[in-house]
């Protein structure tokens, strides 16, 4: 057994033990922090899966929220869960609810993967800005279709049956996503992703089918996005089309760019930071320190500033500032150049020896 598989197995076993014996206590006493942790896990899945497309394969997708849209999994649960749960012993049976969630995640992921194929095959011959526009259009088509489909709740939203999402499935899926992505890109076959990213023309000249790699990256990324959407739906228990709009895709793209394109460690750290940071700023915005500081600054500078509380609560302004700062100071992201740095250190050590 490889070290990666052993680590994955240990992680899943630890998550299972925690879910069985400690999760109920955390939910009871620390519900707010539990909510943040679940959102961190979902965002890690989204960021790692998008990093396969944007970071490792060198594409630029702006439609990840469309693949995440949890309506397929929610519709499956709303219509089939009563039958499944009754067959397996009722909603009080923990095993039955976990099987119901697994089936819902599988269905949502499968439909998202099919959508990835449908979008990927005709559009992934495009590059750069053109591909971004196509994927952006796909996400808006999904949102608008949901908005005008009464079966899916249309503009009024859709209530989801079953609060099934738990710590094990959220972080277990995140661990599997990390394992799959790293195994793909670090395998002999997976080197094709990096080759396509670095120089697509040279890759084609060497006999590498770049379209095949692009579509595969898109499908795997969409699969995990669909599973993340199922977890999200069974946690919030209510879905609206605006929850999967362009700004949700931007959230995930910012995590990838901030962490470093092609750095799994980086996007995980960025997903954690960008999930926690808005909560910290929201808490900070409602302290007396902000109002007092703004009054003092205005008195000294003799100017009138916009409300700092509103600025701190608006994550899009925060993301814009972060992106501008990152592009000016470290364009490769927080961890984007670690591999290159390691190569330079090794070559330097060999040179000295």
Residue pairs with C-beta under 8 A, 6 or more apart in sequence:
1 9
4 179
4 182
4 183
5 179
8 175
8 176
8 179
11 171
11 172
11 175
12 168
12 172
12 175
15 167
15 168
15 171
15 172
15 175
16 168
16 172
18 167
18 168
19 166
19 167
19 168
23 166
23 167
23 168
26 33
26 34
26 167
27 34
36 275
36 276
36 279
37 167
38 165
38 167
38 170
38 231
38 235
39 275
40 271
40 272
40 275
40 276
41 167
41 170
41 171
41 173
41 174
41 231
42 170
42 228
42 231
42 232
42 235
43 251
43 252
43 255
43 271
43 272
43 274
43 275
44 171
44 174
44 177
44 178
44 267
44 268
44 271
44 272
45 170
45 173
45 174
45 177
45 224
45 225
45 227
45 228
45 231
46 64
46 68
46 224
46 225
46 228
46 252
46 255
46 271
47 252
47 255
47 256
47 259
47 267
47 268
47 270
47 271
48 174
48 177
48 178
48 181
48 224
48 264
48 267
48 268
48 271
49 64
49 177
49 181
49 220
49 221
49 222
49 223
49 224
49 225
49 228
50 61
50 64
50 221
50 225
50 252
50 253
50 255
50 256
50 267
51 181
51 256
51 259
51 261
51 262
51 263
51 264
51 267
52 181
52 184
52 185
52 193
52 217
52 220
52 221
53 59
53 61
53 217
53 218
53 221
54 60
54 61
54 253
54 256
54 261
55 256
55 260
55 261
55 262
55 263
55 267
56 181
56 185
56 193
56 194
56 197
56 217
56 262
57 193
57 196
57 197
57 213
57 214
57 217
58 196
58 197
58 198
58 200
59 124
59 127
59 131
59 214
59 217
59 218
60 128
60 129
60 131
60 132
60 135
61 131
61 132
61 135
61 218
61 221
61 249
62 132
62 133
62 135
62 136
62 139
62 246
62 249
62 250
62 253
63 119
63 135
63 136
63 137
63 138
63 139
63 142
63 249
64 139
64 221
64 225
64 248
64 249
64 252
64 253
65 139
65 143
65 244
65 245
65 246
65 248
65 249
65 252
66 115
66 135
66 138
66 139
66 140
66 141
66 142
66 143
66 244
66 249
67 112
67 115
67 116
67 221
67 222
67 225
67 226
67 229
68 112
68 225
68 226
68 228
68 229
68 232
68 244
68 248
69 142
69 143
69 146
69 229
69 244
70 108
70 160
70 229
70 230
70 232
70 233
70 239
70 244
71 146
71 152
71 158
71 233
71 239
72 107
72 108
72 111
72 112
72 226
72 229
73 104
73 105
73 107
73 108
73 226
73 229
73 230
73 233
73 234
74 104
74 158
74 160
74 161
74 230
74 233
74 234
74 239
75 151
75 152
75 158
76 103
76 104
76 107
76 108
77 100
77 104
77 160
77 161
77 162
77 164
77 233
77 234
78 158
78 159
78 160
78 161
80 103
81 100
81 104
81 161
81 162
82 161
84 96
84 99
84 100
84 103
85 91
85 93
85 96
85 97
85 100
88 95
88 96
88 99
88 100
89 95
89 96
90 96
91 97
91 162
97 162
97 164
98 164
98 169
100 162
100 164
101 162
101 164
101 165
101 169
101 230
101 234
102 169
104 164
104 230
104 234
105 169
105 173
105 226
105 227
105 230
105 231
106 227
107 230
108 226
108 227
108 229
108 230
108 233
109 223
109 224
109 226
109 227
109 230
110 223
110 226
111 226
112 222
112 223
112 225
112 226
112 227
112 229
113 219
113 220
113 222
113 223
113 226
115 138
115 142
115 222
116 215
116 218
116 219
116 221
116 222
116 223
117 215
117 218
117 219
119 134
119 135
119 138
119 218
120 214
120 215
120 218
120 219
121 211
121 215
123 131
123 134
123 135
123 138
124 131
124 211
124 214
124 215
124 218
125 211
126 134
127 200
136 246
136 249
139 244
139 245
139 246
139 249
140 245
140 246
142 244
143 241
143 242
143 244
143 245
144 241
146 152
146 153
146 154
146 241
146 244
147 154
147 155
147 241
148 154
152 158
153 159
153 239
155 240
155 241
157 238
157 239
157 240
157 241
158 238
158 239
158 240
159 237
159 238
160 233
160 234
160 236
160 237
160 238
160 239
162 234
163 234
163 235
163 237
164 234
165 231
165 232
165 234
165 235
169 231
170 231
170 235
173 224
173 227
173 228
173 231
177 224
178 264
178 268
180 220
180 224
181 220
181 264
182 264
183 190
184 190
184 193
184 220
185 191
185 193
185 194
192 203
192 208
192 213
193 213
193 217
194 262
195 202
195 203
195 206
195 208
196 203
196 208
196 210
196 213
196 214
197 262
200 210
203 210
204 210
229 244
233 239
247 316
250 316
250 319
251 274
251 315
251 319
254 270
254 274
254 319
254 322
254 323
255 267
255 270
255 271
255 274
256 267
256 270
257 323
257 326
257 333
258 266
258 270
258 273
258 274
258 322
258 323
258 326
258 333
258 334
259 265
259 266
259 267
259 268
259 269
259 270
259 271
259 333
259 334
259 335
259 336
260 266
260 267
260 270
260 332
260 333
260 334
260 335
260 336
260 337
260 338
261 332
261 333
261 336
262 336
262 339
263 333
263 334
263 335
263 336
263 338
263 339
265 335
265 338
266 333
266 334
266 335
266 336
266 338
269 334
269 335
270 333
270 334
274 319
277 315
277 318
278 315
278 318
281 312
281 313
281 315
281 318
282 312
282 313
284 290
284 312
285 308
285 309
285 310
285 312
285 313
286 309
290 308
290 309
290 312
291 309
293 308
294 305
294 307
294 308
297 305
298 304
298 305
311 317
312 318
326 333
330 336
